[in-house]
Amino acid sequence: MSALLEKQKTVPAAPIILESRRRPSRRTVLLLAAGALWILGFLLLNGTATLALPASELTDLHRSLNQFNAWVAANRADNPVFLYFFTPLRTAVDAVANLFTTTFAATSTGLRLPEIGWLGTVGLLTWIALAVGNVRVALLTAVVFVFFGFQGLFVEATYTFALVLTSVLLTLLVGIPLGVLSGIYGRVARVITPVLDFMQTLPTFVYLAPLALVFLIGPASAVIATVIYAAPPVIRLTAHGIRRIPDNTREASDSLGTTGLQRLLTLQLPMARRTIVMGINQGTMAALSMVTIAALIAAPGLGQTVVRALQSLDVGTAVNAGLSIVLLAIVLDRVTTAASRRAEPGAAAKRRLGRKARAGLLGIALAVVLVMVQLSRTMLWAAAFPQDLNVGPAIVQAVNTASHWLQSNVSLFTVSLREGVTGTILNPFQSLLTETPFFILVAVVAIVAYALGGWKLAAVTTACQGVIIYLGLWSDAMVTLAGTLVATAVVMVLGIVFGVAMGRSSRVDQLMRPLLDAGQTMPSFVYLVPFLGLFGATRFTAIIAGIIYAAPVAIKITADGIAAISPTVVESAIASGSTPWQVITKVQLPMARQSLALAANQGLIYVLAMVVVGALVGAGGLGYDVVAGFVQSSIFGKGLAAGLAIVFLGIMMDRMTQAAAAAPTRRIPASTPAT
């Protein structure tokens, strides 16, 4: 993203005017031809060759995958691959996860008590926050974990925290060495970058089915899936921190006769420390998001509470657990952000406490923590959170009452909005995709891809569509694509409206930036909860949640693109008589076109992930197939195929929007002033 924005900063200042009429470009002609072919194909061949597959039917491929699932279950104990690799790996990960869950969440005795009690857990986690952060985040940590007890969700929250901690530690064990190698050796970077691109393109759901097949359901599969999902940002930012060290600094180190290992330990890692800690922050937030979703493969914690509440349409319980997830996300974000700031060069000079005073404070705090742990092991009130302080049922009841009131008194608006959008936009557009012959859509997408990126992109998109057809889920993929494209269109409208406002006004930016940052820290599950109470369990709910989930990233990218335009260019447009509306539409938006394409790319990927998660509240398509495959072994193969279809659908859309973002921006000619 930064590279694209840097390109915009180098655009030369020129007088800004309205474009004169010009002959349509070849790209425009191809796009118009693709649209005409699509409409004609739909009108003339409506309902033929749609490759629809009823929900109860399976293809030969799906049955083969079911047989493979049964074969794995039957041969797991004897197959050498499982016996000497997968099973020991699962056992090792389970051992690490059990260590943290036993310490912070619940022992194996069945009493649902942590080894060091709730008071000892709060004390130890507060001390850790103080050690890596500061007093403010330590107090926040203490307050939030005590509040989990008031919610009646202390064990669930600490289970989630323990799995996140396990996942982050294993992610760092894998990610930092790979990031260092990628930052030092260009050949490693060229090999690993496409793999990271692929990993970050996959929606979170897709990791779960194959890992559950190999490692069974439970904490080990959840941790391994989380490590795969959280590793890319750690690897990328570590490599970026190593590479960004100035050449002259590296050369000065080499002139002193340092070896490669000495240069790494004494120069590169210390100078890249802040960037590496930023990677840890991003990896931690990704880990929390994945751990909650991994509840679908029996990962314990808050995610299971949310999933059960969504399945039973219990809005109050979902809100209570969703609030805990948000608070845990805030704590993890603030602690890792504080650690990142402590790692900045010169941060030590700005600290209020000196090193000795801080060490003394940490020593005193550790002594207090040890006392708290001892109390937790000897006093019942310090071991188990007092039940008479549990206000969770009251929160659940209050939310359910409010939800019922909203459904009763606002239903005229919500139902009208839901049915209006569904009937006028979603259903027609979905029919346009699902009722058009598959070969027409394949040709249309190939033409659009050729217009955006040439023959290579057209070949990639055609291959992706061919795989989806082979998987037997073309019609379901079109249902998912319809919801994704509609939601992305709304996301881009929000991105342009609010992004332009932020880019043009620093006051608006200061007001909205914290809200957008908070929105990006929340796991995807949380977005489903409030809209479930308003709109019920429908695909409209999933699409609205996807819009809210994806809007922050699109708004921020658009705002950065608008803000990066040279003030001289804008001043020239104003001096030539352009109105604010003309400056926006004729100058800023055209010059920020690459940022808009990048915002569409990221918004689309976020929406795709959320529309799949929305299968829990009634969204159909591929997401439903994946979730059903988890629940029913008889359609496991169809669910696994749906996960693969999501992968190739995501790759296709990602590559097309990346090509649009990489296309050169057309200059605005200088002639007559705007009127």
N, C-alpha and C positions, 0 to 999 in steps of 0.2 A: 504494500500500500504506500509506504513512504517513497519508494522509487517512482511510482506513478505521480505522486504529488510533487516530487522534485521536478519532474518533467514540466509540470504546469508552471512552476516558479520561473522556469527559464524562457517561457514564451515572451518574445519581445513586445514591448509596449508599442502600440500603434493606434492611430485614430480609429474610433469605433463608429461604425455606421451600419445601416441596414444592408443586407445582401441584395444584390441585384439578381434578377431571374437568371437561372442558368440551366443548362440541359441536365436532366436527372443522371446521376452516376450509375455505373453498372451495378453497384450494390443495391441501390434503390430499385432498379428494374428487376433484379433477381428476387428481392423481397416481395415486390408487388406480384411477380409471377407466381411465387410460392403461395401467397395468400389467395390468388385467383384459382390456382389448382386445387387448393384445399376446399374452398367454397363450392366449386363445380363438382368435385368428387363427392362431397357430402350431399349435394342436391340430387345428383344423378344416380348415386350408388348407395344411398342411405340404408344402413342396416345390413349390408352384405360384407362378407369376409371381415367380420369384426373380431374373430378369435375369442369370443366370450366363453368363459368357463364357469359353470355354476359352482357355488360355494361347496357343495357336497361332492363334487367330482374331482378326480385326480388324473393326472397324465401318467404315462409310463415312467417318465423321469421322477415324478413325485413318489410313485410306488417303489422305484429303485432306491431312492433316498430313504424311504421307510425301511426297506430291507437292510440298507447299510447301517441304519440306526440300530436295528435288531441284531445285526452281526457284531457291532461294536459292543453292545450290552452282553452278548453271549461270549465274546472272546477277550473281554477286558482283562480278565485274571490271568490269561495264558499268553497273550500276544507279547512278543519281546519289546515292541515299541512302547506299549503301555507299561510293561513290567519294569523296564529299565530306564524309561525317560518320563513319560507323562505321570505315572503314579508317584514316583519319587518327587517330581516337581510339585505335584499337588500336595503331597505330604509336607514338604518343606514350607510351602506358602501357608498351608493350614497351621503349621506350628507357629509361624510368626504372627499370623492373625489371632490365633488362640492366646498367645502371650499378651497382646494388647487388649483383647476383649475381656480376658480374665482379670486383667489389672484394672481397667477403667469401667467395664460394663457389668459383667455377671460371670461368676464362676460356674463350674460344671456341676455344682451341688443341687441345682434346681431352685435355689432360693432367690435368684435374680438379684444378687448382691455383688458389687465389685470387690476385688480382693482387698483394696485399700478403702472401701466404703465410699459413700457419696461425699462425705466431708473431706476425706483424704484426696479423692479425685479432683474436687474443686480446688483444693489447696495446691496440689501438684501442677495442675494445668495453669493455674494463675501464676505460679512461680515460673513455669516455662515461658509464658507470655511476657513476664517481666524480664526474663533473661535474654530473650531474643528481640524484645520490643522495648516498651517503656511502661511507666506506671499507668498511663491512661488505658492502654490496651489490656493491661493486667486487670484493672478494675472492670473493664468491659467484659472480659472473659469470666470473671467471678460472678458478675451479675447475671450474665446470660445462662451459665450452667446452673446457677441456683434457680433461675426462672424455669428451666426445664423440669426441675423437681416440682415447682408449683403447677406446671401443666400436666403433671402425672406422666411425663415422657422422659424421665431422666435416663432410664436404662436404654430406651430406644435411641435417644440422642447420643449416648456414649457408645453404643454399638456402632452407629454410623461414624462417629469420630474415630473409633478404633480402626475401622476398615479404611477410612481415609488416610489415617496415619500409616497403616501398613502399606497401602498402595503408594503413597508419596515416597516412603523410604525405599521401596523396591524400584520405583520410577527413577529416583535419583541414582540408585546403584547402577541402573542401566543407562539412563539418559545422559548424565554428566560425562562419563567416559566417551560415549558415542559423540556427544557434542564437542568435546575437546578434540577428538580425532577428526571430526568434520571441519572444525575451525583451523586445524593445523595442515591437514592434507586435502588439497583440492580434489583429488581422485575419490577420496571417501565421501566428500560432499556431493560430488556428481552422482555417486551410486545411491546415497541415502536420501537425497532430496526427493526423487520421485516416490520413494516408499513413504516418506512423511506426507507428501501431497495426497497420496492414496489413503493413508490412515486418517487424515483430517477431513477428507471428503465423505467418508463413511458415516451415515447416521448412527447414533449410539446403539440403537436396537440391533443393528446388524452384527455386532460383536457377540451377542449373547447366545444365539442358537448353536453355532459351531463350538463355542467354548463349553457350553453345557453338555454337548455331545461328547467332547473329549475328556473334560474334567469333572463331569457330573454337576448337579446343581449344588449351591452352597457358597460359603464364604470364599473358598479357593478360586472358583470360577469368577466370582465377582471381583476379586482382587486382581486376577490376571487380566480380565477385560478392562478394568480400570487402568492398569499399568499401560496397556496398549493404547488406550484413549488419551491418557495424560502425558505420555512420553514425548510426542512431537513438539509441544511448546518448550519443554525443558531442553530438548536437543537443539532446537533452532536457536533459542536465545543464548544458550551456552556457546554454540558455534559463532553466533554473531558477536558476542562479547570477546571471544578470542581473536576474531578477524579484525575487529575495529581498532585494535592497538596500532598506533602510528608506526610506519616503517622506520622512521628515524630512531624511535625508542627501541625498537627491536634490534636495529643495527648497532646502536650504542651498547646494548647488552651483549651482542655477539662479539663486539670489539674487545670486551673484557675477558673473553675466552670462556664464556659459559657454555655448558653443554645444552643439548635440547631439553633434557629433563630439568636442569637447573633453571633454564629460561622459563619453562612452563611453571615451575613451582614458585619462583621468586618474582616473576614479572607478569606473565600472561594471566594466570589465575587470580592473583591479587588485583590486577587492573580490571579484570572482567567480573569481579565479585558482585558488583551491583546488578549487572545484567543477568548474571546467573541466578541471583536471588529473585529478580523479576520473573525469570522462568519458573522458579519454584512456586511463586505466587500463582502464575497462570496454570501450572500443573496441578496445584492444590485445588483450585476452583473447578478445573475439569474433573478431578478425582471425585469431588463431592457430587457433582452432577451425575457422574456415571454410577457411583455407589448407590444413589437413590433409585436410579432406573434398574440397577441390577437386582432390585427386589423381585423382579419377574423371574429370576433364577434362584430364589430363596435366600438372597442376601438379607441378613437380619438388620433391623434398625428402622428409622423413620420412613424409609421408602415402602416397606411392607405395610405400615399403618396407612400411608396415603393410597396405595394400590387397593387395599381392602375397602377403604372408604369410598374410593371412586367406583369400585365394582358394585357396591351396595347403595350408591348415590347418597352417602352420608356426608353432607356438606360440612357439618359442624366438626366432625372428627378430621376430615380432610384439611379444613382451615387450621385447626389446632396443630396438627402435625406439620402442615405447610409453613406455619409461622415458625416452628422450631427449625425447619430446614433453612429458612431465610436468616434467622438469627445465627445459626451455626455458620452459614456462608459469610455473614458480616464479620463474625469473630475471626474466622480463618483468613479472610481478606485483610482485615486490619492488622493482624499479627504479622503476616508475611509482608505487608506493605511497610510496617514499621521496621521490620528486619531489613528490608531493601534500603530504606532511608539511613539506617545505621551503617550500611555498607558503603554509602556514598563517600567519595574522597572529601576530606575536610570535615566530615560529620562529627568527629571527636572534639574538634575545637568549639562546636556549637552547643555541646551538651552542658546542661546545668550542673550535673554531678561529675566530678572527676572520676578517674578510673578507680582509685582507692575507695572513695566514698560509695561508688556503685558496687564494688566488690563487697564492702561491708554491709550494704543494704541487702544484697543477694544472700549473704551469709545469714543475716538475721531472719530474712524471709524463709530460707530453707529450714532453719531451726523451728520456726512456727509450723511449717508444713509437716515436719516430722512429728510434732506434737499432734497435729490434726490426724495424721495417719494412725498414730497410736490410739487416739480416742476412737477412731472408726473401727479399730480392731477389738475394742473392749466395751464400747457403749453402743447399744442398739440404735438410739436416736441418731448417732453419727454414722452408723453403718447403712441403714435404710432410711431414705427420705421420709419424714413423718407424713403419714397418710392424712392426718387432719389438716395439713397445709395444702393438700391437693385441690386446686381449683379448676382442674381440667374439665370435669363434668359440667361445671357451671359455664365455662367458655363454650363447650360443645353445644349446650342447651341454648345459650344466648345466640350463637351463630345460626343454629337451626331455626330458632324463632324468627330471626331477622331474614333468613333465606325464605321461609314460608311467607312472611309478610311481603317481601319483594315479589315473590311469584304470584301472590294474590293481588297485589295492588299495582305492580308495574308490568304485569303479564301482558296487558293490552299493547304496551309499547314493545316489550321484548319479543313477544310472539309475532307481532306485526313486522318488526324488523327482521327477525329470523326467517319468517315465511316469505317476506318480500324479497330479501336478498337471495334466498334459496330458489324461489320461483322465477325471478327475473334474470339472475346472473349465473348462479351455480348450476342449476339443472340444464339450462340451454348450453352453457359452455361445456359441461360434462358430456352432454349428448353429442355435441359437435366433435368431441374427441373419441368417445366410445362407439359412435355410430358411423364414423367415417371408416371406409375400408383401410385395413392396416397398411397395404402397399402404397396407398395415397399418402398417408401420414409419413411413412418412411421416406418417400420421395420429397415431400415438403420439407422435412427436417434436414435432409441431405442438401437441398437447394439453399436453405437458410444458412446451414453450416458452411457451404462453399462461399456464400456471399460474405460471411464474417471472417473466415480463416483459410479458405482455399481447399484444395483437394485433400490434404492430409486431415483436416478437421472433418470434412465430409465423410471420409473413410472411417474415422473413429466413431462418429455418431451413428453411421450406418451399422457398424459392427456392434455397438452397444444395443441398438434396437434389435439386431438379429439375435443377440443373446437373450433379450427379454422375450422374444417370440419363442425361442427354443425352450425357455423355462416354462412356457405355457401360461403366462400371466400377463399377456398383453392388455386385456381389457381392464384388469385390476390396476395395472401400471398407469393406464390412461385416467382412471378415476383419481389416483394419487396425483398425477400430473395436473389434472384440472384444479384440484384444491390448492396445490402448490403455486400454480401460476396466478390464480385469483388472489391468493394471499400476498404473493410477491408484488403484484400490481398495487395493492393497497399500501404495502410497506413502502414502496417507492414514492407514492403520493405523500405519505407522512414524512419520508426521508427528505423529499424536496422542500415541502412546506416548512418543516421545523429546521432542517439543515440550512436552508437559505437564511432563515431568521437568525440562527446562531452564527453563521458565517458573516453576516452583515452587522451584527450587534454584539459587542463583547458583554454587555449586560445580560442579554438573553442567553448567551453562552454560559456565563457564570451561574445563571439560574437553573439551566437545564442540565448542565454537565453532571452534577452530582446525582440527579434523578436517573440519567442514562447509565451512569456507572453502577448505581444500585440495581437497575434493571438487568444489567449484564452479569451481576454476581448471583442472581437467583437461578437455581436449577430449573430445568424445563418443566418438571412435574408441577411446580408451584403455580404456573400460569393457568393450568387447567381448573384449579379449584374455584376461584371466584366466578368464572364464567359458567361453571357447572350449575351453580346456584341461580344464575340469571337466565340461562338459555336452555337448561336441561342437557341430557346426554344426546347430542346430535353432532353431525359433521360440522355444522355451523359453529358450534362451541370450539371444536378443535381448530378451525380456521381462524377464529377471532383470537384464541390463545396463541396461535402461531404468529399472527400479525404483531401482537404485543411483544412476543418473545424476540422477533427478528427486527423490530423497528429501531431499537437503540443503536445497533451496529450500523444500520443504513443511515440513520440521522447523523451519527458522528463522522462517518466517512464523507458524507455530502458536505457537512459543515467544514471539515478540514479542507476539502477541495475548493469550496467557495472562499474560505479565508486565505488560501494560498495564492489567489490571483493577485497580481501586482496592483497596489493602490493607484499607481500611475495610470494604468489602463482604465480603471473605474473613473478616476478624475477626468481623464480625457473624454470619456463618454458623457459625463455630466456636463463638461464644458461645451460639448457639441450640441447640447440641448436635449439630451435624452431624459425622459422621465424615469423615476425609480423602477416602474414596471418594465420599461424598455431596457434599462441597465440589467435587470435580472434576466429577462427573457432573451435579449439580443447579445449580451456580453457575458455575464457570469455563468449562466447555465451552459451555453455553448463551450466556453473555455474550460468548464469543469466536467466536460462530457466523460472523460476517462474516469474521474472519481465517481460519477453517477453509474457508469457501467460496473465499476468495482463494488459499489454499494449494492447494485442489483445482484451481483455474483454472491456476495456474502449474505445478503438478505434471503436469497433463494435457498442457499444451503441451510441456513437456520430454519427457514420455514419447512423445508423438506423433513428435517429432523423432528420438528414439532408436529407436523401433520401425521407422522408415523406414531408418535407418542399419543396423539389424539385418538388413536384406535381404542384407548381405554374408556373414552367417553362417547363412542358411537361413530367415529369416523370409519369409513370402509376402506376398500382398496388394499394395497399391499400391507399397510399397518395391521389391518384386521387379520390378514393371513399369518403374519408373523406372530401376533399375540395368540391366535388360536392354535398355532403350531406348538407353542409352549405348553398349552393346557391339555391338548389332545394328542396322544402319541400316534393315533391313526392318521393324522394329517401333519406329522412332524416334517415329512419331506416337502410338503407344500409350503409350510412356514419357512423352511430353510431356503427353498427356491425363491420365496418372496423377499427374503433378506438379500439374496444375490441380485434380484431384480432391482431393489432399491439402490444397491451399489452402482449398477450400470446406468440407472436413470440419473443418479447423482453425478456420475462422471460425465455423462453426456451434457447435462445442463451446466455443470461447472466449466467444462471446456469451452462451451459456446459463449458463456458470459465472460470468461477470461479473454477469449478472442475479441469480443466487443470492447473490453476494457483496454486491451493492448493496441487497438487500432489507432492510427495517428489522428490527431485533432485537426480539423480543417481550419485554416486561418480565416479570420474575418477581414474581407477586403476593405481598403480605404478608398472611399469615393465621396459621397454626399453625406451631410449630417443626418442623423436620425430625426424623424419628425413624429 
